[in-house]
Amino acid sequence: MEYNLNVTIDKSSGFCFGVVYAIDMAEDILDHEDYLYCLGDIVHNDEEVERLKAKGLRIIDHEQLHQLANEKVLIRAHGEAPSTYELALNNNLTLIDASCPVVLKLQNRIKNSHDDKEQILIFGKHGHAEVIGLQGQTDGNAIVFQDLAELDSLQLPHKFTLYSQTTKSTDKFYQIKEELLNRGYEVKANDTICRQVSNRYEELEDFVADYDKIVFVSGKKSSNGKVLYDVCKKHNDNSYFISNVEELDKNWFSPNDKVGICGATSTPMWLMENVKAALEAY
């Protein structure tokens, strides 16, 4: 049975500039050298990580970093805490710093805009690489929370400063700010969300409404992917989350369906093009 699907890739999906910057930097070095160490997955997409590993990218964690000396190590777009830079000096490591400029600006604000007594709250995902780097700017004194309920059991000071991980939802950030103000706190809120990411929420709403079915392509580790998929599902109930072509299911589609393909800021365009080719082969 032929399906004759009409398939379109969302033009605004795919890597954000911070990820493009980090991957370009890695590929430039691997064009001339046999290998390059990278601290953590260069991007939260297993398919893209495997592609770069085949070119010589070696993914290491912080424990392995302590064992390295006299090597080059790439810092990915998420950024790192000051302790990583100190370790690099001690171990004679050359850091290739591909930290996203938006993240670096936020790190500098957190580090340099406060006195030691000021309490800082960060709305972000526990254990996320960017958040660990941000918390590191405060010597670990910032309070990280994913949800307001986490703050209920804490004794917060009357006055504090609120920041956000750069890839969080703008709407959620302002809801949290309003709720904290309503609870009587004096909140100095700094909207530090990357607009290239936040604009995608609105763009996706418009995109998914035009199609019978939506295939959202993202790595399962991508927190940005989870949020963007929720946007798809909210505005088009026939939305399906996949990480690779093998996860496509023919039964999702009907003949002559209009199918939209979109993805996270960590989803490579080549992967969405592979999905498009597979769907058109139906």
Residue frames as qw, qx, qy, qz and C-alpha x, y, z in Angstrom:
[[0.000, 0.888, 0.459, 0.000, 0.00, 0.00, 0.00],
 [0.424, 0.314, -0.012, 0.849, 1.42, 3.37, -1.02],
 [0.253, -0.667, -0.498, 0.494, 1.04, 6.24, 1.44],
 [0.318, 0.613, 0.257, 0.676, 2.18, 9.20, -0.71],
 [0.406, -0.735, -0.344, 0.420, 2.92, 11.28, 2.36],
 [0.275, 0.828, 0.034, 0.488, 3.47, 15.01, 1.91],
 [0.738, -0.458, -0.238, 0.435, 6.46, 15.68, 4.21],
 [0.197, 0.850, -0.080, 0.482, 7.92, 19.05, 5.30],
 [0.643, -0.199, -0.411, 0.615, 10.78, 19.83, 7.70],
 [0.214, -0.944, -0.228, 0.106, 10.34, 22.84, 9.98],
 [0.538, 0.660, -0.140, 0.506, 12.91, 25.42, 8.82],
 [0.191, -0.790, 0.316, -0.488, 13.44, 26.83, 12.32],
 [0.917, -0.378, 0.119, -0.045, 14.23, 23.43, 13.87],
 [0.816, 0.345, -0.224, 0.405, 17.73, 22.07, 14.28],
 [0.642, -0.184, -0.307, 0.678, 20.86, 23.23, 16.06],
 [0.133, -0.977, -0.123, 0.108, 20.92, 26.56, 17.88],
 [0.420, 0.823, -0.305, 0.230, 23.99, 28.75, 17.20],
 [0.428, -0.692, 0.548, -0.193, 25.70, 27.63, 20.43],
 [0.870, -0.044, 0.491, 0.019, 25.65, 23.98, 19.33],
 [0.715, 0.680, 0.035, 0.157, 26.72, 24.87, 15.77],
 [0.030, 0.890, -0.410, 0.199, 29.67, 26.81, 17.24],
 [0.612, -0.494, 0.609, -0.103, 30.81, 23.87, 19.41],
 [0.881, 0.205, 0.421, 0.066, 30.47, 21.26, 16.65],
 [0.549, 0.815, -0.101, 0.156, 32.24, 23.46, 14.07],
 [0.177, -0.819, 0.524, -0.151, 35.09, 23.95, 16.53],
 [0.759, -0.251, 0.599, -0.035, 35.38, 20.20, 17.15],
 [0.836, 0.456, 0.288, 0.096, 35.28, 19.35, 13.44],
 [0.307, 0.906, -0.273, 0.107, 37.92, 21.99, 12.58],
 [0.345, -0.664, 0.657, -0.094, 40.33, 20.39, 15.06],
 [0.790, -0.022, 0.611, -0.041, 39.49, 16.80, 14.01],
 [0.704, 0.709, -0.011, -0.034, 40.23, 17.73, 10.38],
 [0.332, 0.773, -0.490, 0.229, 43.89, 18.14, 11.42],
 [0.173, -0.458, 0.785, -0.379, 44.26, 15.89, 14.47],
 [0.354, -0.021, -0.924, -0.144, 43.48, 12.23, 15.16],
 [0.407, -0.547, -0.726, 0.085, 41.41, 12.81, 18.28],
 [0.075, -0.450, 0.180, -0.872, 39.97, 15.44, 20.62],
 [0.201, -0.314, -0.831, 0.414, 38.64, 15.02, 24.15],
 [0.283, -0.476, -0.240, -0.797, 35.25, 16.54, 24.95],
 [0.027, -0.016, 0.750, -0.661, 33.98, 17.01, 28.50],
 [0.467, 0.376, 0.598, -0.532, 30.49, 15.45, 28.41],
 [0.504, 0.491, 0.659, 0.267, 28.33, 14.81, 25.34],
 [0.205, -0.046, 0.220, 0.953, 28.97, 17.67, 22.90],
 [0.458, -0.088, -0.190, -0.864, 25.21, 17.73, 22.25],
 [0.509, -0.009, 0.733, -0.451, 22.28, 15.81, 23.78],
 [0.808, 0.403, -0.078, -0.422, 21.78, 13.72, 20.68],
 [0.759, -0.290, 0.569, 0.128, 23.22, 10.20, 20.52],
 [0.779, 0.512, 0.303, 0.200, 23.21, 10.03, 16.70],
 [0.280, 0.919, -0.170, 0.221, 25.27, 13.22, 16.34],
 [0.484, -0.713, 0.506, -0.042, 27.62, 12.16, 19.15],
 [0.854, -0.007, 0.494, 0.163, 28.26, 8.83, 17.37],
 [0.626, 0.743, 0.102, 0.214, 28.96, 10.65, 14.09],
 [0.035, 0.914, -0.343, 0.216, 31.60, 12.81, 15.80],
 [0.722, -0.474, 0.505, 0.006, 33.07, 9.88, 17.74],
 [0.873, 0.315, 0.307, 0.210, 33.74, 8.20, 14.38],
 [0.423, 0.837, -0.105, 0.332, 35.80, 11.29, 13.47],
 [0.587, 0.217, -0.493, 0.605, 37.88, 10.97, 16.65],
 [0.328, -0.606, 0.172, -0.704, 35.90, 12.81, 19.36],
 [0.500, -0.084, -0.808, 0.302, 36.49, 11.17, 22.74],
 [0.460, -0.674, -0.148, -0.559, 33.76, 11.86, 25.32],
 [0.462, 0.022, -0.706, 0.536, 35.00, 11.95, 28.93],
 [0.441, -0.798, -0.377, -0.164, 33.44, 12.81, 32.29],
 [0.160, -0.899, 0.263, -0.310, 34.85, 14.92, 35.13],
 [0.829, -0.448, 0.331, 0.053, 36.40, 11.91, 36.83],
 [0.843, 0.267, 0.234, 0.404, 38.34, 11.02, 33.68],
 [0.247, 0.900, -0.050, 0.355, 39.34, 14.68, 33.28],
 [0.517, -0.797, 0.306, -0.058, 41.25, 14.44, 36.58],
 [0.854, -0.173, 0.405, 0.276, 43.43, 11.68, 35.07],
 [0.649, 0.652, 0.190, 0.343, 44.31, 13.66, 31.92],
 [0.344, -0.752, 0.152, 0.542, 47.41, 15.81, 31.48],
 [0.171, -0.442, 0.538, 0.697, 49.02, 17.65, 28.53],
 [0.264, 0.369, 0.830, 0.326, 45.95, 17.19, 26.29],
 [0.205, -0.093, -0.196, -0.954, 43.38, 19.34, 24.49],
 [0.045, 0.415, 0.876, -0.240, 39.84, 19.24, 25.89],
 [0.119, -0.389, -0.415, -0.814, 36.74, 20.82, 24.37],
 [0.137, 0.290, 0.623, -0.714, 34.30, 22.60, 26.68],
 [0.111, 0.471, 0.782, 0.393, 30.85, 22.20, 25.11],
 [0.079, -0.549, -0.271, -0.787, 28.16, 24.88, 24.74],
 [0.579, -0.665, -0.464, -0.084, 26.69, 24.24, 28.22],
 [0.030, -0.802, 0.344, -0.487, 29.73, 25.86, 29.91],
 [0.738, -0.089, -0.584, 0.326, 31.68, 24.75, 32.97],
 [0.523, -0.841, -0.130, 0.050, 32.23, 25.72, 36.61],
 [0.051, 0.904, -0.410, 0.106, 35.44, 27.60, 37.66],
 [0.707, -0.445, 0.550, 0.000, 36.83, 24.38, 39.19],
 [0.871, 0.368, 0.283, 0.161, 37.20, 22.88, 35.69],
 [0.407, 0.858, -0.162, 0.268, 39.42, 25.77, 34.59],
 [0.384, -0.762, 0.496, -0.158, 41.54, 25.46, 37.75],
 [0.872, -0.112, 0.474, 0.058, 42.01, 21.73, 37.11],
 [0.741, 0.634, 0.093, 0.201, 43.06, 22.47, 33.52],
 [0.080, 0.898, -0.370, 0.225, 45.79, 24.83, 34.77],
 [0.601, -0.553, 0.564, -0.127, 47.06, 22.25, 37.26],
 [0.827, 0.050, 0.552, 0.093, 47.10, 19.40, 34.71],
 [0.119, -0.442, 0.517, 0.724, 48.49, 21.45, 31.81],
 [0.418, 0.477, 0.764, 0.119, 45.33, 20.91, 29.77],
 [0.012, 0.069, -0.299, -0.952, 44.55, 23.16, 26.80],
 [0.324, 0.512, 0.698, -0.381, 40.84, 24.03, 26.95],
 [0.020, 0.199, 0.567, 0.799, 39.07, 24.65, 23.65],
 [0.140, 0.349, 0.611, -0.697, 36.23, 26.73, 25.07],
 [0.109, -0.273, -0.667, -0.685, 33.05, 26.41, 23.03],
 [0.001, 0.471, 0.683, -0.558, 30.79, 27.68, 25.83],
 [0.155, 0.721, 0.562, 0.376, 27.72, 29.35, 24.34],
 [0.179, 0.313, -0.109, 0.926, 28.05, 33.18, 24.54],
 [0.514, -0.559, -0.229, -0.609, 24.57, 33.36, 26.11],
 [0.842, -0.403, -0.337, 0.127, 25.65, 30.95, 28.86],
 [0.593, 0.074, -0.240, 0.765, 28.95, 32.77, 29.42],
 [0.094, -0.494, -0.028, -0.864, 27.13, 36.09, 29.82],
 [0.714, -0.547, -0.248, -0.360, 24.83, 34.50, 32.39],
 [0.821, -0.195, -0.337, 0.418, 27.77, 32.95, 34.28],
 [0.365, 0.250, -0.169, 0.881, 29.46, 36.35, 34.47],
 [0.362, -0.567, -0.121, -0.730, 26.29, 38.02, 35.75],
 [0.827, -0.474, -0.287, -0.090, 25.87, 35.44, 38.49],
 [0.775, -0.076, -0.261, 0.570, 29.53, 35.62, 39.46],
 [0.383, 0.122, -0.085, 0.912, 30.07, 39.38, 39.36],
 [0.204, -0.527, -0.268, -0.780, 26.73, 41.08, 40.08],
 [0.697, -0.604, -0.303, -0.241, 26.24, 40.06, 43.71],
 [0.121, -0.642, 0.630, -0.421, 27.78, 40.32, 47.13],
 [0.257, 0.146, -0.947, 0.129, 28.42, 37.15, 49.15],
 [0.251, 0.128, 0.706, -0.649, 25.35, 37.62, 51.35],
 [0.572, 0.257, -0.117, -0.770, 22.83, 37.71, 48.51],
 [0.598, 0.061, 0.794, -0.091, 20.86, 34.49, 48.03],
 [0.331, 0.357, -0.545, -0.683, 20.59, 33.34, 44.41],
 [0.711, 0.192, 0.623, -0.264, 17.87, 31.02, 43.09],
 [0.134, 0.346, -0.696, -0.615, 18.25, 29.25, 39.74],
 [0.798, 0.269, 0.303, -0.445, 15.22, 27.83, 37.96],
 [0.406, 0.553, -0.676, -0.269, 16.75, 24.85, 36.17],
 [0.940, -0.017, -0.293, -0.171, 17.10, 21.11, 35.87],
 [0.635, -0.639, 0.434, -0.017, 19.03, 19.36, 38.67],
 [0.747, -0.189, 0.564, 0.296, 22.25, 17.82, 37.39],
 [0.630, 0.738, 0.198, 0.138, 22.09, 19.56, 34.00],
 [0.711, 0.079, 0.012, 0.699, 25.56, 20.54, 32.74],
 [0.117, 0.638, 0.099, 0.755, 24.65, 24.21, 32.32],
 [0.555, -0.755, -0.135, -0.321, 23.10, 24.41, 35.78],
 [0.849, -0.338, -0.091, 0.397, 26.16, 22.79, 37.42],
 [0.516, 0.291, 0.046, 0.804, 28.30, 25.45, 35.71],
 [0.171, -0.722, -0.143, -0.656, 26.00, 28.24, 36.92],
 [0.734, -0.660, -0.143, -0.067, 25.92, 26.96, 40.48],
 [0.809, -0.054, -0.090, 0.579, 29.71, 26.74, 40.37],
 [0.230, 0.598, 0.007, 0.768, 29.86, 30.53, 39.94],
 [0.465, -0.701, 0.051, -0.539, 28.41, 30.82, 43.47],
 [0.052, 0.401, -0.850, 0.337, 30.69, 28.19, 45.08],
 [0.318, -0.214, -0.921, -0.071, 27.63, 25.93, 45.21],
 [0.027, 0.227, 0.580, -0.782, 25.58, 28.37, 47.33],
 [0.431, 0.046, -0.268, -0.860, 22.81, 29.03, 44.80],
 [0.540, 0.144, 0.741, -0.372, 19.54, 27.14, 45.31],
 [0.213, 0.121, -0.726, -0.642, 18.53, 25.17, 42.21],
 [0.485, 0.246, 0.696, -0.470, 14.88, 24.17, 41.76],
 [0.052, 0.124, 0.806, 0.577, 12.87, 22.61, 38.94],
 [0.306, -0.588, -0.638, -0.392, 9.50, 23.25, 40.48],
 [0.228, -0.622, 0.169, -0.730, 8.07, 25.71, 43.01],
 [0.857, -0.430, -0.187, -0.212, 7.03, 22.85, 45.31],
 [0.789, 0.086, -0.359, 0.491, 10.74, 22.23, 46.01],
 [0.151, 0.453, -0.264, 0.838, 10.97, 25.64, 47.70],
 [0.605, -0.594, -0.254, -0.465, 8.11, 24.93, 50.13],
 [0.858, -0.414, -0.242, 0.186, 10.34, 23.09, 52.59],
 [0.601, 0.189, -0.160, 0.760, 13.15, 25.70, 52.47],
 [0.261, -0.811, -0.284, 0.440, 13.64, 28.72, 54.73],
 [0.501, 0.529, 0.230, 0.645, 14.14, 31.39, 52.09],
 [0.234, -0.287, -0.224, 0.902, 15.32, 34.90, 52.97],
 [0.286, 0.727, 0.415, -0.467, 12.84, 37.74, 52.41],
 [0.369, 0.834, -0.201, -0.357, 14.90, 39.08, 49.49],
 [0.664, -0.200, 0.626, 0.355, 16.72, 37.13, 46.77],
 [0.287, 0.567, -0.431, -0.641, 17.70, 37.14, 43.09],
 [0.803, 0.222, 0.534, -0.144, 16.13, 34.77, 40.59],
 [0.141, 0.520, -0.643, -0.545, 17.87, 33.45, 37.45],
 [0.893, 0.224, 0.255, -0.296, 16.96, 30.77, 34.93],
 [0.591, -0.086, 0.683, 0.421, 18.73, 28.11, 32.93],
 [0.100, 0.381, -0.343, -0.853, 18.91, 29.56, 29.38],
 [0.223, -0.038, -0.821, -0.524, 16.68, 26.88, 27.77],
 [0.081, 0.368, 0.821, -0.429, 13.72, 27.06, 30.17],
 [0.070, 0.674, 0.640, 0.363, 10.23, 28.24, 29.24],
 [0.081, 0.270, -0.095, 0.955, 9.83, 32.02, 29.45],
 [0.549, -0.486, -0.311, -0.604, 6.16, 31.68, 30.47],
 [0.796, -0.376, -0.452, 0.148, 7.05, 29.32, 33.32],
 [0.485, 0.058, -0.305, 0.818, 9.81, 31.65, 34.51],
 [0.146, -0.328, 0.009, -0.933, 7.43, 34.61, 34.77],
 [0.708, -0.454, -0.413, -0.351, 4.74, 32.45, 36.45],
 [0.736, -0.234, -0.450, 0.449, 7.32, 31.49, 39.09],
 [0.236, 0.184, -0.179, 0.937, 8.35, 35.12, 39.57],
 [0.408, -0.438, -0.195, -0.777, 4.71, 36.20, 40.04],
 [0.787, -0.406, -0.456, -0.091, 3.99, 33.39, 42.48],
 [0.623, -0.118, -0.400, 0.662, 7.06, 34.25, 44.60],
 [0.003, -0.273, 0.059, -0.960, 6.02, 37.92, 44.65],
 [0.601, -0.442, -0.344, -0.571, 2.50, 36.87, 45.68],
 [0.785, -0.330, -0.480, 0.213, 4.02, 34.92, 48.57],
 [0.361, -0.930, -0.054, 0.040, 5.49, 38.17, 49.85],
 [0.747, -0.232, 0.188, 0.594, 9.12, 37.78, 48.80],
 [0.149, 0.884, -0.182, -0.404, 11.15, 40.63, 47.38],
 [0.823, 0.121, 0.470, 0.295, 12.34, 39.11, 44.09],
 [0.122, 0.734, -0.384, -0.546, 14.89, 40.59, 41.73],
 [0.836, 0.244, 0.492, 0.023, 14.21, 38.52, 38.60],
 [0.007, 0.607, -0.547, -0.576, 16.72, 38.31, 35.75],
 [0.860, 0.405, 0.221, -0.217, 15.23, 36.87, 32.57],
 [0.165, -0.628, 0.681, 0.337, 18.27, 35.02, 31.20],
 [0.754, 0.252, 0.606, -0.032, 16.45, 32.72, 28.78],
 [0.252, -0.205, 0.606, 0.726, 17.93, 32.41, 25.29],
 [0.506, 0.483, 0.138, -0.701, 15.53, 34.01, 22.82],
 [0.369, 0.342, -0.737, -0.452, 16.63, 31.73, 20.00],
 [0.108, -0.100, -0.981, 0.130, 15.27, 28.87, 22.10],
 [0.215, 0.403, 0.623, -0.635, 12.19, 30.59, 23.54],
 [0.407, 0.409, -0.228, -0.784, 11.07, 31.88, 20.11],
 [0.218, 0.105, -0.919, -0.310, 10.86, 28.28, 18.97],
 [0.186, 0.306, 0.832, -0.424, 7.88, 27.66, 21.26],
 [0.416, 0.587, 0.198, -0.666, 5.73, 30.13, 19.32],
 [0.317, 0.465, -0.628, -0.538, 7.15, 29.06, 15.95],
 [0.021, 0.018, -0.999, -0.027, 6.34, 25.43, 16.75],
 [0.344, 0.427, 0.624, -0.556, 2.77, 26.26, 17.76],
 [0.471, 0.601, -0.131, -0.632, 2.22, 27.78, 14.32],
 [0.217, 0.403, -0.823, -0.336, 4.06, 24.98, 12.50],
 [0.107, 0.031, 0.987, -0.117, 2.34, 21.94, 14.04],
 [0.454, 0.429, 0.457, -0.633, -1.17, 23.32, 13.49],
 [0.471, 0.546, -0.339, -0.604, -0.74, 22.96, 9.71],
 [0.311, 0.318, -0.875, -0.190, -0.20, 19.18, 9.60],
 [0.839, -0.221, -0.331, -0.371, -2.16, 15.95, 10.03],
 [0.910, -0.318, -0.144, 0.224, 0.76, 14.28, 11.83],
 [0.012, 0.906, -0.388, 0.171, 3.91, 15.58, 13.51],
 [0.919, -0.044, -0.236, 0.313, 7.16, 13.66, 13.91],
 [0.209, -0.930, 0.263, -0.147, 9.34, 15.28, 16.57],
 [0.867, 0.228, -0.309, 0.318, 12.97, 14.18, 16.42],
 [0.184, -0.830, 0.361, -0.383, 15.16, 14.56, 19.52],
 [0.430, 0.220, -0.803, 0.348, 17.62, 12.81, 21.77],
 [0.609, -0.570, -0.543, -0.103, 16.03, 11.39, 24.91],
 [0.560, -0.318, -0.348, 0.681, 18.55, 13.26, 27.11],
 [0.150, 0.299, 0.142, 0.932, 17.56, 16.67, 25.74],
 [0.012, -0.497, -0.632, 0.594, 15.55, 18.68, 28.29],
 [0.215, 0.381, -0.182, -0.881, 14.86, 21.25, 25.56],
 [0.268, -0.004, -0.833, -0.485, 13.51, 18.39, 23.42],
 [0.121, -0.393, -0.876, 0.251, 11.07, 17.30, 26.13],
 [0.094, 0.533, 0.315, -0.780, 9.70, 20.84, 26.48],
 [0.257, 0.334, -0.428, -0.799, 9.36, 21.39, 22.73],
 [0.201, -0.139, -0.933, -0.264, 7.67, 18.01, 22.24],
 [0.002, 0.493, 0.723, -0.484, 5.11, 19.01, 24.90],
 [0.214, 0.478, -0.051, -0.850, 4.38, 22.12, 22.78],
 [0.259, 0.123, -0.769, -0.572, 3.81, 19.89, 19.74],
 [0.164, -0.280, -0.944, 0.065, 1.53, 17.53, 21.65],
 [0.075, 0.488, 0.493, -0.716, -0.46, 20.40, 23.13],
 [0.329, 0.539, -0.101, -0.769, -1.20, 21.95, 19.72],
 [0.669, 0.291, -0.523, -0.440, -1.37, 18.76, 17.64],
 [0.788, -0.320, 0.426, -0.309, -2.48, 15.58, 19.39],
 [0.957, 0.272, 0.075, 0.072, -1.08, 13.44, 16.54],
 [0.152, 0.845, -0.495, 0.131, 2.54, 14.18, 17.51],
 [0.984, -0.106, -0.092, 0.109, 5.11, 11.40, 17.83],
 [0.240, -0.854, 0.461, 0.037, 8.52, 11.53, 19.55],
 [0.969, 0.159, -0.025, 0.187, 11.40, 9.61, 17.96],
 [0.422, -0.759, 0.356, 0.345, 15.18, 9.62, 18.41],
 [0.156, -0.374, 0.744, 0.531, 16.08, 7.88, 15.14],
 [0.502, 0.193, -0.501, -0.678, 14.60, 6.57, 11.88],
 [0.299, -0.014, -0.954, 0.005, 14.22, 3.03, 13.30],
 [0.085, 0.269, 0.721, -0.633, 11.60, 4.28, 15.78],
 [0.419, 0.144, -0.239, -0.864, 9.18, 5.36, 13.01],
 [0.367, 0.208, 0.889, -0.179, 5.96, 3.33, 12.86],
 [0.046, -0.136, -0.658, -0.740, 4.04, 3.07, 9.57],
 [0.187, -0.561, -0.806, -0.018, 0.80, 2.59, 11.50],
 [0.129, -0.518, -0.305, 0.789, 0.91, 6.22, 12.66],
 [0.102, 0.352, -0.308, -0.878, 0.13, 7.44, 9.14],
 [0.608, 0.512, 0.574, -0.199, -2.71, 7.33, 6.65],
 [0.540, 0.342, 0.476, 0.604, -2.48, 7.74, 2.85],
 [0.198, 0.689, 0.255, 0.649, -1.92, 11.35, 1.71],
 [0.495, -0.764, -0.276, 0.309, -1.23, 12.65, 5.23],
 [0.248, 0.833, -0.207, 0.449, 0.50, 16.00, 5.51],
 [0.827, -0.395, -0.233, 0.324, 3.42, 15.28, 7.86],
 [0.053, 0.924, -0.242, 0.292, 5.54, 17.91, 9.62],
 [0.840, -0.093, -0.315, 0.431, 9.00, 17.07, 10.97],
 [0.076, -0.887, 0.195, -0.411, 10.56, 19.21, 13.69],
 [0.809, -0.063, -0.444, 0.380, 13.18, 18.85, 16.40],
 [0.529, -0.778, -0.146, 0.307, 15.07, 20.22, 19.38],
 [0.105, 0.948, -0.295, -0.058, 17.94, 22.71, 19.44],
 [0.395, -0.529, 0.742, 0.118, 20.19, 19.64, 19.71],
 [0.792, 0.306, 0.528, -0.029, 18.71, 17.78, 16.70],
 [0.247, -0.353, 0.542, 0.722, 20.94, 17.73, 13.58],
 [0.556, 0.479, -0.096, -0.672, 19.31, 18.66, 10.27],
 [0.316, 0.326, -0.838, -0.304, 20.80, 15.55, 8.60],
 [0.106, 0.104, 0.947, -0.286, 18.82, 13.36, 11.02],
 [0.453, 0.490, 0.391, -0.633, 15.52, 15.12, 10.20],
 [0.455, 0.517, -0.465, -0.557, 16.35, 14.76, 6.49],
 [0.113, 0.153, -0.980, -0.056, 16.87, 11.00, 7.00],
 [0.292, 0.327, 0.761, -0.479, 13.44, 10.81, 8.67],
 [0.476, 0.558, -0.019, -0.679, 11.89, 12.73, 5.75],
 [0.334, 0.397, -0.759, -0.394, 13.47, 10.31, 3.24],
 [0.044, 0.037, 0.984, -0.166, 12.16, 7.29, 5.19],
 [0.388, 0.459, 0.537, -0.592, 8.63, 8.70, 5.30],
 [0.471, 0.567, -0.260, -0.623, 8.64, 9.53, 1.59],
 [0.149, 0.272, -0.924, -0.222, 9.77, 5.96, 0.85],
 [0.394, 0.228, 0.790, -0.410, 6.43, 4.73, 2.27]]
